[in-house]
């Protein structure tokens, strides 16, 4: 294999891995999974630790542009995380009060679009098309903060909704008795 051919293959390897990941997520999407309210704090806590490590490891220089970019990433992450959380179907069994979740197709498409945007941003950075004042470390911090904010907010939205649905199911069962 020539070096050019190897470089071409390695260029498409991330796309292949993304396609495999999307296929795996799509398969899992159709399955209903149990949701435990008392354990829903664990995932956001892990994301919070990851986000703190990301931002404190080697923070980018704080300029007006970098602060604005990080704030925009945080706001967009929260807004899109709330939307993504709303796309997850949550149901409570009326008799057992078991909570189940199932990801909607829109949530998977949403995730694919985010991965594509991240891939595009990385490609822009590789080509030197990042605006002046934005370093690679700042771009990765922006993407990391966005992702962490999105995942934490998604978990919070799901927890609030699952708790509300469980309360409604308990109230309806109490009225039925």
C-alpha positions in Angstrom: 0.0 0.0 0.0 1.4 3.4 -1.0 1.7 6.2 1.6 -1.0 8.1 -0.3 -3.4 5.2 -0.2 -2.7 4.7 3.6 -3.3 8.4 4.2 -6.5 8.2 2.3 -7.7 5.3 4.3 -6.7 6.8 7.6 -8.6 10.0 6.5 -11.8 8.0 6.2 -11.3 5.8 9.2 -13.0 8.3 11.6 -16.0 8.4 9.3 -16.2 4.6 9.3 -16.0 4.6 13.1 -18.7 7.3 13.3 -21.0 5.3 11.0 -20.5 2.2 13.1 -21.2 4.1 16.3 -24.4 5.6 14.7 -25.5 2.1 13.6 -24.9 0.8 17.2 -26.8 3.7 18.7 -29.7 3.2 16.2 -30.0 -0.4 17.2 -30.0 0.4 20.9 -32.5 3.2 20.2 -35.3 0.8 19.4 -34.9 -1.0 22.8 -36.6 0.2 25.9 -34.3 0.5 28.9 -35.0 0.8 32.6 -34.4 4.2 34.1 -33.6 4.4 37.8 -34.4 7.9 39.3 -32.1 7.3 42.3 -29.1 6.7 40.0 -29.7 9.5 37.6 -27.3 11.8 39.4 -24.3 9.6 38.6 -24.0 10.5 34.8 -24.2 14.3 35.3 -21.6 14.0 38.1 -19.2 12.1 35.9 -19.7 14.7 33.1 -19.2 17.6 35.6 -15.9 16.0 36.7 -14.9 15.5 33.1 -15.8 19.1 32.2 -13.9 20.5 35.2 -10.8 18.4 34.3 -11.0 19.6 30.7 -11.2 23.3 31.6 -8.7 23.3 34.4 -6.1 21.0 32.7 -4.6 23.6 30.4 -7.0 26.5 30.2 -6.9 28.7 27.2 -5.8 32.3 27.5 -8.7 34.3 28.8 -9.6 37.0 26.3 -12.9 38.7 25.5 -13.2 36.4 22.5 -12.4 33.2 24.4 -14.8 34.1 27.3 -17.6 35.0 24.8 -17.0 31.7 22.9 -17.1 29.6 26.1 -20.3 31.4 27.3 -21.9 30.8 23.9 -20.9 27.1 24.0 -22.4 26.8 27.5 -25.7 28.5 26.5 -26.0 26.4 23.3 -25.1 23.2 25.2 -27.8 23.9 27.8 -30.4 24.7 25.2 -29.6 21.8 22.9 -29.3 19.4 25.9 -32.8 20.4 27.1 -34.1 19.7 23.6 -32.3 16.4 23.3 -33.6 15.3 26.7 -37.2 16.1 25.6 -36.6 13.8 22.6 -36.2 10.8 24.9 -39.4 8.9 25.4 -40.1 8.2 29.1 -42.9 6.1 30.4 -44.0 4.9 33.8 -45.8 1.6 34.2 -49.1 2.4 35.9 -49.0 -0.6 38.3 -45.4 -1.2 39.1 -44.2 2.4 38.6 -41.2 1.1 36.8 -39.7 3.9 34.6 -38.5 3.1 31.1 -36.8 5.2 28.5 -36.4 4.9 24.7 -34.5 7.3 22.5 -36.4 8.8 19.7 -35.1 8.7 16.1 -34.8 12.5 16.3 -32.4 12.2 19.2 -30.1 9.9 17.1 -30.3 12.3 14.1 -29.5 15.2 16.5 -26.4 13.3 17.8 -25.2 12.6 14.2 -25.5 16.2 13.3 -23.4 17.2 16.4 -20.7 14.7 15.6 -20.7 16.0 12.0 -20.3 19.5 13.2 -17.5 18.5 15.5 -15.8 16.7 12.6 -16.2 19.8 10.4 -14.7 22.0 13.2 -11.7 19.7 13.5 -11.2 19.7 9.7 -11.3 23.6 9.7 -8.7 23.6 12.5 -6.5 21.2 10.6 -6.6 23.4 7.6 -5.7 26.5 9.6 -9.1 28.1 9.1 -9.7 28.9 12.7 -10.1 32.7 13.2 -7.2 34.6 14.8 -7.5 34.6 18.5 -8.9 31.0 18.7 -6.3 28.4 19.6 -6.8 24.7 19.1 -7.0 24.3 22.9 -9.7 26.9 23.0 -11.7 25.1 20.2 -11.4 21.8 22.0 -12.5 23.5 25.3 -15.4 25.1 23.5 -16.5 21.7 22.1 -15.9 20.0 25.4 -17.9 22.6 27.4 -20.7 22.4 24.9 -20.8 18.6 25.1 -20.7 18.5 28.9 -23.3 21.2 29.2 -25.5 19.4 26.8 -25.2 16.0 28.5 -25.7 17.3 32.0 -28.8 19.4 30.9 -30.2 16.4 29.0 -29.9 14.3 32.2 -31.5 17.0 34.3 -34.4 17.4 31.9 -35.0 13.6 31.9 -34.8 13.4 35.7 -37.3 16.2 36.2 -39.7 14.7 33.7 -39.3 11.2 35.0 -39.9 12.4 38.6 -43.0 14.3 37.4 -44.4 11.3 35.5 -43.8 9.0 38.5 -45.6 11.4 40.8 -48.5 11.5 38.3 -48.7 7.7 38.1 -48.6 7.4 41.9 -51.4 10.0 42.2 -53.5 8.3 39.6 -53.1 4.9 41.3 -54.0 6.4 44.6 -57.2 7.9 43.1 -58.1 4.6 41.5 -57.9 2.8 44.9 
